[in-house]
Each structure stands twice: as structure tokens, then as C-alpha cells.
């Protein structure tokens, strides 16, 4: 419960910052930088951090608000934030027609597609 509240407060704080409701184009730019950082090909560290923050925050919100275990079904061994970033970046590259949507909507769609529940 406390983790859910902390996540909500963190996300609310982020929404108060200038570019918190960016569209998929900005999210893709940020997440490409993150993947470049992961793969040691350079990439802007700030943009990479923004991507990791949004993706991790959205993931935690989905997990913490999952009363019936239907939001996401991740592998039992767990998943890292950087793996989540790769999932989102790939989804954005493969769905350019959706880049006009807000970043949080796209992150949720990417994660639900990658980790669906069959319950």
C-alpha cells in the first residue's frame, strides 16, 4: 500500500514538471537513448533516465494497482527496468501510427502486450 502511494506521489510530481505528458515521439527519442546507453553506443543520459523513470513508474503503478492479478503477468524470475525499457522502445518502433498518444498510454499498452495475463 505504501509503495503504491509513493508511486502515485512520484508520478503526480512528475506530471507537475513541464514535459511530463509527452507523446510517443518524445518517449521514443528518450527510450532510444536508453537503449543506446544499455548497449554502450552513447545516447543522452538525461533522456535515458527520463525513459527509465517513466517506464519503471508506470510498471510499478500497474503492479501496485493490480487487485486481481490481471494487469501484467511477468516472468517469475522477475524483470529489470532496463528490460522494460527495451520492451517499450521496441513497441514504439513497431507502432509508429500510435506515437501521437501520450507516453503513459503507450507504456501501458507495450507492457500489457509483452506480459499479458491469460487468467
Number of C-alpha atoms within 10 A of each C-alpha: 8 8 11 15 12 12 19 17 12 13 17 12 11 15 13 10 9 8 10 17 16 16 18 26 18 18 27 22 17 24 31 24 24 28 22 16 18 16 10 9 10 12 19 15 14 12 20 23 16 17 29 22 17 20 28 19 19 21 21 16 19 18 17 18 12 12 9 7 12 14 19 19 16 15 8 6 6 6 10 9 15 19 13 19 27 18 19 26 25 16 20 24 15 10 13 12 10 16 18 13 14 17 23 20 13 22 27 19 15 21 23 18 14 16 15 13 13 7 7
